[in-house]
């Protein structure tokens, strides 16, 4: 019921259209129909532009295309179904470590995390949700194997789900591996631990064959201001300044637990190691979400797993404290803060999505008009054209000129069409001055192309 409330009433995703990367991915699966080929090195590298291994992501987009070739509705319903399955898996796992009521409340609160909302709104981030589903099942069966004194069937099942989560998003490769290995070593199931080492080696080999030795660099400027990430993390967690209240309560809870000695040394080492692994894994892509922390945009997907772990660990601490009055109070405060964050996130996404809907539908409706697009993701209109009008000439310009949009293409489009259409002041209009600005900025390689011409140039 909460997933329906979130997805339909708050986010309204069943009525949404394509957004940013979505159209590009639909073109990819339309042109590559062999489901098994998505796991082959050539297509793994082609889909991610050689950056990461995400074949499961491609497979799920192909499933959507098989249901309906052009409608976005099956894809959004697919995402809601994935959120529901993952919430159930989270409840199943947490119930092994805390009271059923706390586990259920935590799974419900997870649905309203802003990072969960973003992954629900953005189809191209759905693999974060499905990767968490496989990761949770992997940990669940590993815990079950330990409870049954090394039951081989559950160990193999845990390994299988681990490899599946590795093929969805690489953030789960290190974090899930660390959890499973810690579980097995901590309970002296050394054969199972050796099996996890083998799984890690197997994945590393698969990635090496598919992508080679590639990785993401970090700019020196971000290194000098990385301290902003932990400072802004409470806001990123809750989607509002109410996150600082939640983190203050959490730190107080942690201090009280340490004072009462409710956490063993091994538990502290495990939790410290887990958060270190999570932060190191997302470190190369932390800059955008840190700099745009109030935008509640696409980069919120980066902290999806980190936010989930913070919520789960907080619930575990509450269950350890056994405070009959404080627990419900903290749950109510968290629910209010997260619901506000979810509502704010969904509202901002509706506003941003509308810009893509306006430009995209205008583009498809008027093939004889040259459209200038101001959307933050200039590749969206390219994907939309290839998806709906692959045999027609392109009639769009984006706000940038670079290797992807060379000078020659921009100038050719300007010369071919008499007018340039753009959305301004609530309507699409033809703007003669825009054509002059685009031509000048293109020749001088200035972005965005609608930037005003310097006054001295206009005078000349």
Residue, then its C-alpha position, 0 to 999 in steps of 0.5 A: x500500500x505504501x509503495x502505491x501511495x509513494x509511486x502513484x499519489x506522491x511521485x505520479x510515475x505511471x503518468x510520467x514520460x522518458x527522462x534524460x538517459x531513458x531514451x538512449x537506453x531504449x534505443x540500445x535495447x531496440x538495436x540489440x535484442x539478444x538477451x544473452x549478448x548483454x552479458x558479453x564483453x562487447x555489449x557490456x562495454x558499449x552500454x556503459x561507454x566503458x565505465x562499469x559492468x551493468x548487464x542486468x540493467x540492460x536486460x530489464x530495459x529489454x523486458x520493458x520494451x517487450x511489454x510495450x515498444x514505445x510506452x513508458x508506463x510498463x517501465x514505471x510499473x516495473x520500477x514500482x514492482x522492484x521497490x515493493x520486492x526490495x522493501x519485502x527483502x529488506x524486511x525479511x533480512x532485518x527481521x533476523x536482527x531485530x523485532x518484527x515491528x521495528x523491521x517492518x517500520x524500517x522497511x516502510x521508512x526506506x520507501x520514503x528515503x529521497x534516494x529511493x524516490x529518485x531511483x523510482x522516478x529515474x528509470x535509468x537508476x532502477x538497477x540500484x533498486x534491483x541490485x539492492x534486492x539481490x544484495x539483500x537476498x545474498x546476505x539473507x541466505x548467508x545468514x541462513x547458512x550460518x544459522x544452519x551451521x554452514x548449509x551448503x545449499x544456502x551458501x551457494x544461493x548466497x553466492x549466486x545472488x551476490x554475482x547477480x547484484x554485481x551485474x546490476x551496479x558496481x556499488x554492491x560488488x565491494x559492500x556486499x562482498x565485505x558483509x558476506x566475508x565478515x559474516x563467514x570469517x566471524x563465524x569461522x566458516x572458512x570454506x564459505x569465506x574462501x568461496x567469497x574470495x573466489x566470487x570476488x576474483x571471478x567478478x574481477x576477471x569478468x570486469x577486466x575482460x569486459x572493460x580492461x583497467x579503467x576507473x574514474x578519477x577524482x579532481x584535485x579541487x574536490x579532494x580539497x573540499x571533500x569534507x563538505x560531503x559528511x557535513x551535507x550528508x544529513x541533508x542528503x539523507x533526508x532531503x531537507x535540513x530535518x536530516x540534521x535532527x535525525x543525525x543528532x538523535x542517531x549520534x546520541x543513540x550511538x553514544x548511549x549504546x557505547x556508554x552502556x557497552x551494548x556494542x562489542x568490539x567486533x561489531x564496532x570494527x564491522x560497522x566502521x569497515x562497512x561505512x569505510x567501504x561504502x564511502x570509498x566505493x562512491x568516492x569518485x562520484x561523490x562530487x556531484x551529489x555534494x555540490x548539488x545536494x539541495x537539487x535532489x536530482x539524478x545524482x542522489x542515486x550515488x548515496x542510495x546504498x549508503x542511505x539504506x545502510x544508515x537507516x538499517x543500522x539506526x533501526x538496529x541500534x534502536x532495537x539494541x537500546x530497548x527504549x519502549x518510549x524513545x523508539x516510537x518517538x524516533x520512528x514518528x520523527x523519522x517518518x515526518x522528516x522523510x515524508x517531507x523529503x519524499x514529497x519535496x523530491x517528487x515535486x522537484x522531479x515533476x518540475x524538471x521532468x516537465x521541461x523534457x516532456x515539453x521539448x520532447x513532444x514539441x520536437x515530435x509534433x513539428x518535424x519541420x521546425x528547428x528546436x533549441x533545447x535547454x535541457x541539462x541532458x543534451x543527449x536526451x533529444x538525440x535518444x528521443x529522435x533515434x527512438x521515434x524518428x530514426x529515418x527522419x533528418x534531425x531538427x534540433x540543437x542543444x545548448x552545447x558545442x563539443x565533440x558530441x555536437x560539432x561546430x559543423x552540425x550546428x552551423x549546418x542546422x542554422x543555415x537549413x532552417x529559417x527559424x529557431x524555436x525555443x521554450x520561453x515565458x511559458x510558450x514555444x516561440x521563434x526567436x531571431x536574436x537566438x539564431x545570432x547568439x547561437x551562430x556567434x557562440x558556436x564559432x567561438x565555442x562558447x557554452x551554452x549557445x544561448x549565452x548573450x553576445x558580449x556588448x563590444x561584439x554587438x557594437x562592432 
